[in-house]
Amino acid sequence: MKDIRLVIGNKNYSSWSLCPWLLLNMFDVDFEEIQITLYQDNTAEKLGPYSPSLKVPVLLHKDTTVWDSLAICEYISENLLGGAGWPGSPQRKAHARSVSAEVHSEFATLKTEWPMNCKASYRLSPSQELEDEVARIDAIWSCCRRRFGENGKYLYGRFSITDCMFAPIAISFESYRADLCGDANTYMQTLLDNPFVQKWITLGRREKEHLSIAYASTA
């Protein structure tokens, strides 16, 4: 058994599972992946030994258990990466943490109307509420790239936790054909071209489960 284990759900649907999985892979952290299919009669029974909340993702590191995607990413950065999960300067770190918290707690309409589905590929007309949320994300991506992206292709130049938090949204935006400005569209493509995001999408598309709800068992 490896010291680090990450419990995730279906790759096709479990958007929050992607966030810490991507962080661990991008920083070449050796870990054991435990995948549990969501929304089955025995899902809670299988999650019980790992997850206090009976949700995914969950990180187990020696005698420490961390649940909730952003908390897991914070833990990985602090305890396994020497803080490298965030941008280096205090200003950029504060900005990145604020943006990450926003995407974690907001955009409820997006998560309902355009849930992550790696197999989806069709245009869904957004409601006004969804249009407003897409516009906010477009503004975040464009602003971050202009202000902080001079030293790389990600939001704050080099790859960070914030990019992990937005990776599922990039998949959704491509699936449902979101209209974005030039800078935001370029950043979305950067995330989609990431080799580990590509791997996740490929594996998600191979899954056979078809679920009607994509967010209730993830955090």
C-alpha positions in Angstrom: 0.0 0.0 0.0 1.3 3.4 -0.9 1.6 6.3 1.6 -0.7 8.5 -0.5 -4.1 7.3 -1.7 -6.7 9.3 -3.6 -10.3 8.1 -3.7 -12.1 9.4 -6.7 -15.4 8.8 -8.5 -16.3 8.3 -12.2 -13.8 10.1 -14.4 -16.6 11.0 -16.9 -18.7 12.8 -14.3 -16.8 13.5 -11.1 -15.5 17.0 -11.7 -14.1 17.6 -8.2 -12.2 14.3 -8.3 -10.2 15.7 -11.3 -8.8 18.6 -9.3 -6.5 16.8 -6.8 -5.8 14.0 -9.3 -4.5 16.6 -11.8 -2.4 18.3 -9.1 -0.7 15.1 -8.0 0.0 14.1 -11.6 1.4 17.5 -12.6 3.9 17.5 -9.8 4.8 13.8 -10.3 3.6 12.7 -6.9 3.4 8.9 -6.6 0.0 7.8 -5.3 -2.5 5.0 -5.4 -5.8 5.7 -7.2 -8.9 4.2 -5.7 -11.9 4.6 -8.0 -15.5 4.1 -6.7 -18.5 4.2 -9.0 -21.0 6.8 -7.8 -24.8 6.5 -7.5 -24.8 2.7 -7.0 -26.7 0.8 -4.3 -23.4 0.0 -2.6 -21.6 3.3 -3.2 -22.0 4.6 0.4 -20.8 1.2 1.7 -17.7 1.4 -0.4 -17.0 5.0 0.5 -17.5 4.4 4.2 -14.0 3.2 5.0 -12.4 6.2 3.3 -14.7 9.2 3.4 -16.3 10.8 6.5 -18.7 12.7 4.2 -19.4 9.7 2.0 -18.3 11.9 -0.9 -15.3 12.0 -3.2 -12.5 13.0 -3.6 -10.7 11.9 -0.4 -7.0 11.9 0.2 -5.4 9.5 2.6 -1.8 10.2 3.6 -0.4 8.0 6.3 -2.7 8.7 9.3 -4.3 11.8 7.8 -7.6 11.9 5.9 -8.6 15.0 3.9 -11.9 15.4 2.1 -13.2 18.2 -0.1 -11.3 19.0 -3.3 -9.8 22.4 -2.4 -8.8 21.2 1.1 -7.0 18.3 -0.5 -5.2 20.5 -3.0 -4.1 22.8 -0.1 -2.9 19.8 1.9 -0.9 18.5 -1.1 0.7 21.8 -1.7 1.6 22.4 2.0 2.8 18.9 2.9 4.0 17.3 -0.3 5.0 20.1 -2.6 6.6 22.6 -0.2 4.0 25.2 -1.1 4.6 24.9 -4.8 0.9 24.4 -5.6 0.3 28.2 -5.4 2.1 31.1 -7.1 5.2 32.3 -5.4 4.5 35.9 -4.5 2.1 36.8 -1.7 0.0 39.0 -4.0 -0.4 36.3 -6.6 -1.0 33.6 -4.0 -3.8 35.7 -2.4 -5.4 36.3 -5.8 -5.2 32.6 -6.8 -6.7 31.4 -3.5 -9.6 33.9 -3.9 -10.3 32.7 -7.4 -10.0 29.1 -6.4 -12.4 29.6 -3.5 -14.8 31.3 -5.8 -14.9 28.5 -8.4 -15.3 26.0 -5.5 -18.2 27.7 -3.9 -20.0 29.6 -6.7 -21.3 28.9 -10.2 -24.2 26.7 -9.1 -26.1 27.1 -12.3 -23.1 26.0 -14.4 -22.7 22.9 -12.3 -26.4 22.1 -12.7 -27.0 23.0 -16.4 -23.6 22.2 -17.8 -22.2 19.4 -15.5 -18.9 17.9 -16.6 -19.4 15.0 -19.0 -16.4 14.0 -21.0 -18.6 12.2 -23.6 -20.9 15.2 -24.3 -20.4 17.2 -27.4 -23.4 19.4 -28.3 -24.6 23.0 -27.8 -27.0 23.7 -25.0 -28.5 27.2 -25.0 -27.7 28.7 -21.6 -30.2 30.4 -19.3 -29.6 34.0 -18.4 -28.1 32.9 -15.0 -25.7 30.6 -16.8 -24.7 33.3 -19.3 -23.8 35.5 -16.3 -21.7 32.8 -14.8 -19.9 32.0 -18.0 -19.2 35.8 -18.4 -17.7 35.9 -14.9 -15.4 32.9 -15.6 -14.5 34.5 -19.0 -13.5 37.7 -17.1 -11.5 35.8 -14.5 -9.6 33.9 -17.1 -8.9 36.9 -19.3 -7.9 39.1 -16.4 -5.6 36.6 -14.8 -3.8 35.9 -18.1 -3.3 39.6 -18.8 -2.2 40.4 -15.2 -0.2 37.4 -14.1 0.4 35.1 -17.1 3.6 36.6 -18.5 5.8 33.6 -17.4 3.8 30.7 -18.7 0.6 29.6 -20.4 -1.5 29.0 -17.2 -3.5 31.5 -15.2 -0.6 32.6 -13.1 2.2 31.7 -15.5 3.2 28.3 -14.2 0.7 25.6 -13.3 -1.1 26.0 -10.0 -4.1 24.8 -7.9 -6.3 27.4 -9.6 -5.7 25.6 -12.9 -6.8 22.4 -11.3 -10.0 24.0 -10.1 -10.9 25.3 -13.6 -10.0 22.1 -15.5 -13.5 20.5 -15.1 -15.0 23.8 -16.3 -12.8 23.8 -19.4 -14.1 20.3 -20.2 -17.7 21.5 -19.7 -17.2 24.6 -21.8 -15.8 22.5 -24.7 -18.6 20.0 -24.3 -21.4 22.5 -24.4 -19.7 25.0 -26.8 -19.4 28.1 -24.6 -18.8 31.4 -26.3 -15.6 32.9 -24.9 -13.4 35.9 -25.7 -10.0 35.3 -27.3 -7.8 35.2 -24.2 -10.3 33.0 -22.3 -10.6 30.6 -25.2 -6.9 30.3 -25.5 -6.6 29.5 -21.8 -9.4 26.9 -22.1 -7.5 25.2 -24.9 -4.3 25.2 -22.8 -6.1 23.2 -20.1 -7.7 20.9 -22.6 -4.3 20.3 -24.2 -2.7 19.4 -20.9 -1.6 15.7 -21.3 -3.1 14.7 -17.9 -6.4 16.4 -18.7 -6.3 14.6 -22.0 -5.7 11.3 -20.2 -8.6 11.9 -17.8 -11.0 12.7 -20.7 -9.9 9.6 -22.6 -10.4 7.4 -19.6 -13.8 9.1 -18.8 -15.0 8.4 -22.3 -14.3 4.7 -21.9 -16.5 4.4 -18.8 -19.8 2.6 -19.4 -21.8 4.1 -16.6 -24.5 6.6 -17.5 -25.5 8.9 -14.6 -28.2 11.5 -14.5 -26.7 13.4 -11.6 -23.0 14.5 -11.6 -22.4 16.6 -8.5 -24.2 15.2 -5.5 -21.5 12.8 -4.3 -18.6 15.0 -5.0 -17.1 17.9 -3.1 
